[in-house]
Every structure is written in C-alpha cells, then in structure tokens.
Amino acid sequence: MRTKLILFIFLFGNSQFCVSQGRAANWLLGYDVGLFDTNVTSTKAFLSFDSVNVNVRPANFTIPFLAAQANMSDETGNLLFVSNGCWIADSSGSLMQNGDSLTQGGFWASWCDPVTGIPFNQSTIALPNPNDSNKYYLLHQASTAGYFATDMYFTEIDMSLNGGLGAVPIGQKNQLLLHAVQNTNVVACKHANGRDWWIVTFEHLTDSVFVVLLSPSGFSNPVKQSLGISLGSREISQSQFSPDGKQFAYTMVEDSSSVYKTSVRLFDFDRCNGNFSNLRQFNYIESIFTLGLMFSPSSNNLYVASLLRLYQFNVDSFQFLTNLDTVAIYDGYYSPYPPFQSAFWLLYRAANGKIYGTSGSGVIDLHFINYPDSAGLACDVQQHALHLPCFSGRGNVNHPNYYLGCDTTLGCPCLVSTGLNEYSQHNFSIKLSPNPGSSGFEILYLLPQNKNGILKVYDLQGRLMDKQILPQWSTMQHIPASNWAPGIYQVRIESEGYFSTNKWVKY
C-alpha cells in the first residue's frame, strides 16, 4: 500500500503553473523630482507581476505617476497603454497618438504638468470594449475647480491604429458621461453576464452613488442610487469591489478636534441588477487619517490602512465585530531618510496575490502583505521591503477584476463562453513553494470559473493533515506545517468532480 501511494503522488505531482496574469500584470510608479539623490537611478519604475513574483526595473515614460493611474495589458501581460488622467502613453513610453489633453479645468491647471499628474488615485480606470477586442475605454474625471470632480468623461483607445501602438480616434476623446459633483473614486465590476461592466462613482457629500452600465451598445445614462447612509463632511478612502464581485466597501473619515471618526462600510452587491444592499458598518476612533482599503484575493479579508496602522477585517464576521484586529503598526522607518516617512497610505492587490502599500510622502520602498488571505498576523506584513529605483508618492493603479466570470445564480444569462483565460477543467495548475520546505508552503492554483474547490493534504499513511474550502476566484493559500513530521505529503485539489495532485516535501 505504501509503494502504491508514493507512485500515485509522483505520477500526479508534475502539474505546471503556466497562466499569465494578463490585463492587470503591470504597474508604473514615479514622478519627475529629478535624480538629485544617490539612492535612486531613475525617475520611473516598471513593476511586472506574474502569479508568484514581481519584477522591478527602471522605466522611461514621458508622463509622471504621482497617484492616478489606469493601464491595460494584453492577455500575455504586455503593456498596451497607461494614463495618469492627464495624458495617455503607449507601450513605448511615449505620448499616444491624440492621447493628450484629457483633463481640463481645475485638475488640468493644478496637476497636469511634467512633474506630477492627477493626485487622486481612483479618478481614472480602463475597461475593455465589450463589442470590440481592439478597443478600450478610459474613464477619467475632471473639475472646474477644487478637489472634487464635476465631470466624468470617456475616451476611446483603438489598438489597431498607429501600427499596433494604439491611438485615440478623432472625435472619441473627452466624451461627457456624467455632469455632477463627485468624489474622485471611480470603480468597476463585471456584470453577472460575464460581458458587461458596472461603473460606480460617489455623489459628493450625499448618500448616493451614480451607476453606469457599459455594454456592446455603449454607456447607459447614469442612474443615481441611494446607499442609505451619508458620506458625511469628508473625503472617503479607496472604494473597492471584492474580487468575487459580491461585496463593496469604502471607509469614511470625519475629523473633529484632532480625533478622526472612522467608519468602515460594507455592502452586498448584485452583479445582475447593479443594486447595493445589506449595509454593515464598523465605527471606531483613529488618531490619524485613514486612506487605504483593499480586499484579499479570496474576498474573505478586508484591509484598511491609516497612516500609522494596518487593520484586517473578516468579511463573514464583519457585522459581529467588537474590536479592531491590528496586523501592523508603522515602525518609524524613513525611506531613504527624514523627512520621507514610510507610513501607510494606499493599497493595491497585485496579480501575484500579494497586497502592496504605498506611502504619502515621496519614498523609495513599498510595503506588502505576503499572505493576505491568512488571518491575523499570519498575513505577514513586510514594511518597506520592496525597493524601487525611483521616488514614489502615493502612486497606485486602479485595476478591476478583469477575469470575473458569469454568475447565473443571480438570474442573468451567461453571455460569454468560459471567460478570457480558458484552461482544462481537470488541470488546476498547482504550484507549491518553497518545495522542499520546513515550516509550510504557499500553494497557487486555478479553479474552474464560478466554482469553489476543496484542498486536502495527506501524509504517506493516508492521514488527512489539512483541509480547506477554496473560495471561487481564489488563487493562493498558505499552509502552515511547522508541526508536521519530515516526509512527503500529497496535496490534492478537488472541484466539480475533477482532481489534481502535487507533492510537497518537508525536511
């Protein structure tokens, strides 16, 4: 029996992880403060992600990235275009043909210069055209004055033009989509039909959001929807849809006498009709402003960042919370030296399954969360641990989940086949690292679209060592194994009547 089991493990233990992270594979950072410091070698950085790693290299782009950024890559992870809300650059780093003068009014006058770019990180987003694979839409906000948007525009980008570098067609730039006072928070979520997109932005200082549907027919008229609770008198943090599209969250902060009244608000979202419901909120007092917010890859955990602390909320038990779970406290580090304080600011969930954190001041190091699906301190926050070749401010990139598939349980028909990345239903592309290892391992995998899975780990005697439910859309888990005996273990994933295995060796 022992010989047969070992043979079974080796026969099924050679699956390869070969999926690209596609449209959300890249992130540009840096703004043109010059090379006045020996700690930097460039004014820009290009971050490329695969399923496990991040590659950081100097970049030569003509436009700066202080905060706002939307970009789009192809299915193999090659950058197509990037925008900072003022201009659009093509993959060569140069200004795209007819990609200038996106934002007018107060935003343009204050921020559209060669040094900075729009300072509002969610004021622009890029979406594919549901009717033409060569075309994309860039949504971008503008203002006549002040720090709040008064208009939202869309600009079409056609990648079949200019020899494949792309261009903005004549007459398809700065098309007005919404005229109303808005917060600078534009987010998007795939419709339950797997094809169309819901686009959402907040009406400033009210209890409402504007909802727009992008379909093959184009953009619908904006519909105002009440969330049932006012934004209050201050700016909100990042707003985010969960990767599975079922939740929506934001943080509202109101200051009073140097005390910051903070409210984390969580809603259910119906991807079929675009409606928000089931408000849950957690209120607490913070000593400093809160800005960052991000869901973990499995959608189970929600992270909220103030300048000095990083909190974790479990989504399933959110309504029963009585206290905060602090997973990191700013350690006082300056990057590279005072006054460049490497505190927490904005959060970004990258294609490798980690969550990265920027800082408000110009720094040369980023934070990251190694295992954001793990509870409490096991998520493993690494402060100022990713070094950049340039100074970066609060730069971020606004990527929705481009690979969210259909959900027919909500009553909408599926209008696509199997999504953008097709793979055999029995091949879960399991990869384990480190392997061999001593204290545990990270498992990367792919589940069938819209399907949950089960992870099981057995020892050579067939004893079940670990069992976990894998949420749909999840791609990574961390398995602790410090108490296991040295030896060979079978790792098995099951879903929809299929299975795949791999082996892990503990030394």
C-alpha positions in Angstrom: 0.0 0.0 0.0 2.8 2.4 0.9 4.6 1.8 -2.5 1.3 2.4 -4.4 0.7 5.7 -2.6 4.2 7.0 -3.3 3.8 6.1 -7.0 0.4 7.9 -7.1 2.0 11.0 -5.7 4.8 11.1 -8.3 2.5 10.3 -11.2 0.2 13.2 -10.4 2.7 15.6 -8.9 4.0 17.3 -12.0 1.4 19.9 -12.9 2.8 23.2 -14.2 1.7 26.7 -13.4 1.7 28.5 -16.8 -1.1 31.0 -16.6 -0.4 34.7 -17.4 -1.8 37.4 -15.2 -2.9 39.3 -18.3 -4.6 42.6 -18.2 -3.6 43.5 -14.6 0.1 42.4 -14.9 1.8 45.9 -14.8 2.1 48.9 -12.6 4.0 52.2 -13.2 5.4 54.3 -10.4 7.4 57.5 -10.0 7.2 61.2 -10.8 9.8 63.6 -12.0 11.5 65.0 -9.0 14.9 64.5 -10.7 17.9 62.4 -9.9 19.2 64.5 -7.1 19.8 61.6 -4.8 22.3 58.7 -5.0 19.5 56.3 -3.7 17.7 56.5 -7.0 18.7 55.6 -10.5 15.6 56.6 -12.4 12.5 58.8 -12.2 10.1 55.9 -13.0 9.7 52.3 -12.1 8.0 49.5 -14.1 6.6 46.7 -11.9 5.6 43.5 -13.8 3.8 40.7 -11.9 3.3 37.0 -12.6 1.5 34.5 -10.4 4.3 34.5 -7.9 6.8 37.2 -8.3 7.3 40.9 -9.1 10.0 42.3 -11.4 11.0 45.9 -10.7 13.1 47.8 -13.2 13.7 51.4 -14.2 11.3 52.8 -16.8 11.5 55.6 -19.4 8.0 57.1 -19.7 7.2 60.6 -20.6 4.3 61.0 -18.2 4.6 61.1 -14.4 2.6 59.0 -11.9 2.1 60.8 -8.7 -1.2 59.0 -7.8 -3.8 58.4 -10.5 -3.2 55.6 -12.9 -5.1 53.4 -15.3 -3.4 50.9 -17.5 -4.2 47.9 -19.7 -2.1 44.9 -20.8 -2.8 42.2 -23.2 -3.6 38.5 -22.3 0.1 37.7 -22.1 0.9 40.6 -19.8 2.4 43.0 -22.3 1.5 46.6 -21.5 -0.7 48.3 -24.1 -1.2 51.8 -22.7 -1.2 53.7 -19.4 -2.7 57.0 -18.3 -2.2 59.4 -15.4 -5.5 61.2 -16.0 -3.8 63.9 -18.0 -2.3 62.1 -20.9 -2.1 58.5 -22.4 1.2 56.9 -23.1 1.6 53.9 -25.4 3.8 50.8 -24.7 6.9 52.6 -25.9 6.5 55.1 -23.1 5.8 58.0 -25.5 2.6 60.0 -25.7 0.0 58.0 -27.6 -1.3 59.5 -30.8 -4.1 62.0 -29.9 -3.6 61.0 -26.3 -3.0 64.5 -24.9 -5.2 67.0 -23.0 -7.6 64.5 -21.3 -8.5 66.6 -18.2 -9.5 70.2 -18.4 -10.4 72.8 -15.8 -9.1 72.9 -12.3 -7.5 69.4 -12.4 -5.5 70.3 -15.5 -4.4 73.7 -14.3 -3.2 72.4 -10.9 -1.8 69.0 -11.7 -1.2 68.3 -15.4 2.5 69.2 -15.6 5.6 67.1 -16.4 6.3 66.5 -12.8 3.2 65.1 -11.0 -0.1 64.1 -12.7 -3.5 63.9 -11.0 -3.1 63.2 -7.3 -6.4 61.3 -6.9 -5.7 57.6 -7.2 -9.1 56.4 -8.3 -10.0 59.2 -10.7 -9.4 57.1 -13.8 -9.9 53.5 -14.9 -9.5 51.5 -18.1 -12.1 48.9 -19.4 -12.3 46.7 -22.4 -14.9 47.4 -25.1 -17.4 44.5 -24.8 -18.1 44.7 -28.5 -14.6 45.0 -30.0 -11.4 43.3 -28.7 -9.2 46.0 -30.3 -10.9 48.9 -28.4 -10.8 50.1 -24.8 -12.4 52.9 -22.9 -10.6 55.2 -20.5 -12.8 56.8 -17.9 -11.4 60.0 -16.3 -12.7 62.7 -14.1 -12.3 66.5 -14.3 -13.1 69.5 -12.3 -13.7 73.2 -13.0 -12.1 74.0 -9.6 -11.3 72.4 -6.2 -10.5 68.8 -5.1 -13.8 67.2 -6.2 -14.8 66.2 -9.7 -17.6 67.9 -11.6 -17.5 65.8 -14.7 -16.7 62.3 -15.8 -15.6 61.6 -19.4 -14.7 58.6 -21.5 -12.1 58.3 -24.2 -11.8 55.5 -26.7 -8.5 53.8 -27.5 -8.1 51.7 -30.6 -5.1 49.4 -30.5 -5.4 48.6 -34.2 -4.2 52.1 -35.1 -0.7 53.5 -35.4 1.0 50.2 -36.3 -0.4 48.5 -33.2 0.8 51.1 -30.7 -2.8 52.4 -30.5 -4.3 55.8 -30.8 -7.3 57.8 -29.8 -9.6 58.1 -32.8 -10.6 61.6 -33.9 -13.8 62.6 -32.2 -13.6 59.9 -29.5 -11.8 61.9 -26.8 -13.3 63.6 -23.7 -16.9 62.4 -24.3 -19.0 63.6 -21.4 -20.6 60.7 -19.4 -21.6 62.4 -16.2 -22.0 66.0 -15.1 -22.4 66.2 -11.3 -20.2 66.9 -8.2 -18.5 63.6 -7.5 -15.8 62.1 -5.2 -12.7 61.0 -7.1 -13.5 57.3 -6.7 -14.4 55.5 -10.0 -14.6 51.8 -9.6 -16.0 49.0 -11.8 -17.3 45.4 -11.5 -18.1 42.8 -14.2 -21.8 42.2 -14.8 -23.1 38.8 -13.8 -23.4 38.0 -17.6 -19.6 38.0 -17.8 -19.5 40.5 -20.6 -20.8 44.0 -19.5 -19.4 46.3 -16.8 -21.0 48.3 -13.9 -19.2 51.6 -13.3 -19.8 53.4 -10.0 -18.8 56.8 -8.5 -20.0 58.7 -5.4 -22.1 61.8 -5.5 -20.2 64.2 -3.2 -21.5 64.7 0.3 -24.7 62.7 -0.2 -25.9 59.2 0.4 -25.9 58.3 -3.3 -23.8 56.7 -6.0 -24.0 57.1 -9.7 -24.2 53.7 -11.6 -23.5 53.3 -15.3 -23.7 50.1 -17.4 -21.2 49.6 -20.2 -22.5 47.0 -22.8 -22.0 46.4 -26.5 -24.5 49.2 -27.0 -22.2 51.7 -25.2 -22.7 53.6 -22.0 -26.1 53.8 -20.3 -27.3 57.0 -18.8 -26.1 57.4 -15.2 -28.6 56.2 -12.6 -28.5 57.6 -9.0 -28.9 55.0 -6.3 -29.1 55.8 -2.5 -26.9 53.7 -0.2 -29.0 54.8 2.8 -26.1 56.5 4.7 -24.5 59.8 4.1 -20.8 60.3 3.2 -20.5 63.0 5.9 -18.4 66.0 5.5 -15.0 64.5 4.5 -13.4 62.6 1.6 -13.7 58.9 1.6 -10.9 56.4 1.3 -10.3 54.0 -1.6 -13.6 52.2 -2.5 -13.4 48.7 -3.8 -15.4 45.8 -5.1 -14.4 42.4 -3.8 -12.7 40.1 -6.3 -15.7 37.8 -6.4 -18.0 40.9 -7.1 -20.3 40.2 -4.2 -19.2 42.9 -1.8 -18.4 46.6 -2.0 -16.6 48.6 0.7 -15.3 52.1 1.5 -14.1 54.0 4.6 -15.4 57.4 5.5 -13.5 59.6 7.9 -14.7 62.7 9.7 -12.3 64.8 11.8 -13.3 66.6 15.0 -10.9 68.3 17.4 -7.9 66.2 16.2 -9.9 62.9 16.5 -10.7 61.0 13.4 -14.1 59.3 13.5 -13.7 56.4 11.1 -16.5 54.2 9.6 -15.7 51.1 7.5 -18.8 50.3 5.4 -19.6 47.1 3.7 -22.4 46.3 1.2 -23.7 43.4 -0.7 -23.7 44.0 -4.5 -26.0 42.3 -7.0 -24.0 41.9 -10.3 -27.2 41.2 -12.2 -29.1 44.4 -11.5 -26.3 46.7 -10.1 -28.0 47.2 -6.7 -26.3 47.7 -3.3 -27.9 46.3 -0.2 -27.3 45.0 3.4 -25.2 47.8 4.8 -22.9 46.8 7.7 -20.5 49.3 9.3 -17.8 49.3 12.0 -17.1 52.6 13.6 -14.0 53.5 15.6 -11.8 56.4 16.7 -8.5 56.8 15.0 -5.7 59.2 15.8 -4.8 59.8 12.2 -6.3 59.9 8.8 -7.4 56.6 7.0 -7.0 56.2 3.3 -6.2 52.7 2.1 -8.7 49.8 1.6 -8.4 46.5 -0.2 -9.9 43.0 -0.3 -7.8 39.9 -0.2 -7.7 37.7 -3.3 -10.3 35.2 -1.8 -12.6 38.2 -0.8 -12.6 36.9 2.8 -10.5 39.6 4.3 -10.7 43.4 4.1 -7.7 45.5 4.9 -7.9 49.2 6.0 -4.8 51.4 6.3 -4.4 54.6 8.3 -1.1 56.4 8.2 0.1 54.6 11.3 -1.8 51.2 11.4 -2.9 48.5 9.2 -6.2 46.7 10.1 -7.7 43.4 9.0 -11.5 42.7 8.9 -13.0 39.3 8.3 -15.9 39.8 5.9 -18.0 36.9 7.1 -18.0 38.1 10.7 -17.9 41.8 9.9 -21.3 42.6 11.5 -20.3 40.9 14.7 -17.0 42.7 15.2 -16.4 44.3 18.6 -12.7 45.4 18.2 -10.0 46.0 15.6 -7.5 43.4 14.5 -4.3 45.3 14.0 -1.8 43.4 11.8 0.9 46.1 11.5 2.0 49.4 13.2 4.2 51.8 11.4 7.8 51.1 12.6 9.1 54.7 12.2 11.2 54.0 9.2 12.2 56.8 6.8 12.8 56.0 3.1 15.5 56.8 2.4 16.0 59.3 5.3 13.9 62.1 7.1 11.6 63.7 6.2 10.5 60.9 3.8 8.3 58.9 6.2 7.4 55.4 5.0 4.0 55.3 6.7 0.9 53.5 5.2 -1.2 55.2 2.6 -2.9 53.3 -0.3 -3.3 49.6 -1.0 -3.1 47.6 -4.2 -3.9 43.9 -4.8 -1.4 42.7 -7.4 -1.6 39.8 -9.8 0.8 37.7 -7.7 -1.8 37.5 -4.8 0.0 40.0 -2.5 -1.2 43.4 -1.4 1.2 46.3 -1.8 1.1 49.5 0.2 2.3 53.0 -0.9 3.2 55.9 1.4 2.0 59.5 1.3 5.4 61.2 1.1 8.0 60.5 -1.6 9.7 57.2 -0.7 11.8 54.6 -2.4 10.3 51.5 -0.7 6.9 49.8 -0.7 5.2 47.7 1.9 3.5 44.4 1.1 1.3 41.7 2.7 2.6 38.2 1.9 -0.5 36.1 2.6 -3.5 38.5 2.6 -6.0 35.5 2.8 -4.5 34.4 6.1 -6.0 35.6 9.4 -4.3 38.0 11.8 -0.5 38.2 12.0 -0.2 35.2 9.7 -0.9 37.5 6.8 2.7 38.6 7.3 3.1 42.3 6.7 6.5 43.3 5.4 7.2 47.0 5.9 9.3 49.0 3.3 10.5 45.6 1.9 10.3 46.2 -1.8 12.9 48.6 -3.1 12.3 51.0 -6.1 14.8 52.7 -8.4 12.9 55.9 -8.1 10.9 58.1 -5.7 7.2 57.2 -5.5 4.5 59.2 -3.8 1.0 57.9 -3.3 1.0 56.2 -6.7 -1.5 53.4 -7.3 -3.2 51.7 -10.2 -7.0 51.3 -10.5 -7.5 47.7 -11.7 -10.9 46.0 -11.5 -11.1 42.2 -11.7 -10.9 41.7 -15.4 -11.4 38.0 -15.2 -14.6 37.8 -13.1 -16.8 35.3 -14.9 -20.6 34.7 -15.1 -22.9 34.1 -12.2 -26.2 32.6 -13.4 -27.4 32.0 -9.8 -28.4 35.7 -9.8 -30.9 35.2 -12.7 -28.8 36.7 -15.5 -27.9 34.6 -18.6 -24.2 34.0 -19.3 -23.2 35.9 -22.4 -19.6 34.6 -22.7 -18.3 31.0 -23.0 -15.7 30.4 -20.3 -14.1 33.8 -19.8 -10.8 35.2 -21.1 -8.4 32.6 -19.8 -9.6 29.1 -20.8 -8.0 26.0 -19.3 -8.8 22.3 -19.0 -11.3 21.7 -16.2 -9.1 18.9 -14.7 -5.9 20.9 -14.7 -5.7 23.2 -11.6 -2.1 24.3 -12.4 -0.9 23.6 -8.9 2.4 25.1 -7.8 4.0 24.8 -4.3 6.7 26.9 -2.9 9.1 26.6 -1.2 9.4 22.9 -2.1 11.1 21.3 -0.2 10.3 23.5 2.9 10.3 23.3 6.6 7.6 25.4 8.2 4.9 25.4 5.5 4.2 26.3 1.9 2.3 28.5 -0.4 0.0 26.9 -3.0 -1.0 28.6 -6.2 -3.9 27.1 -8.3 -6.7 27.8 -10.7 -10.3 26.8 -10.1 -13.0 26.4 -12.8 -14.8 29.7 -13.2 -17.5 30.4 -10.6 -16.7 27.1 -8.8 -15.4 26.5 -5.3 -12.8 23.8 -4.5 -11.5 21.7 -1.7 -7.9 21.5 -0.7 -6.7 18.4 1.1 -3.2 17.4 2.3 -2.3 13.8 3.2 0.8 12.2 4.7 2.2 8.9 3.4 0.0 6.9 5.7 -3.1 8.5 4.1 -3.9 10.6 7.2 -5.6 13.9 6.4 -3.3 16.7 7.7 -5.2 19.8 6.4 -8.5 20.5 4.7 -9.7 23.9 3.4 -12.6 25.2 1.3 -11.2 27.2 -1.6 -13.5 30.1 -2.5 -14.3 30.8 -6.1 -11.9 33.3 -7.7 -9.2 32.5 -5.0 -5.8 31.6 -6.4 -3.5 31.2 -3.4 -3.4 29.8 0.1 -0.7 29.5 2.8 -0.5 26.1 4.5 1.4 26.1 7.9 3.2 22.9 8.6 5.7 23.5 11.3 4.2 20.7 13.5 4.3 18.1 10.8 7.0 15.4 10.7 9.6 15.5 7.9 8.5 13.5 4.9 6.5 13.6 1.6 2.9 14.9 1.6 0.2 14.7 -1.1 -1.5 18.0 -1.9 -4.9 17.4 -3.6 -7.4 19.9 -5.1 -11.0 18.8 -5.9 -13.7 20.7 -7.8 -16.6 19.8 -10.0 -15.9 16.1 -10.0 -12.2 16.6 -11.0 -9.0 16.5 -9.1 -5.3 17.3 -9.4 -2.4 16.5 -7.1 1.1 17.5 -6.3 3.7 16.6 -3.7 5.4 18.6 -1.0 8.5 17.6 0.8 9.2 18.7 4.4 12.8 18.5 5.6 
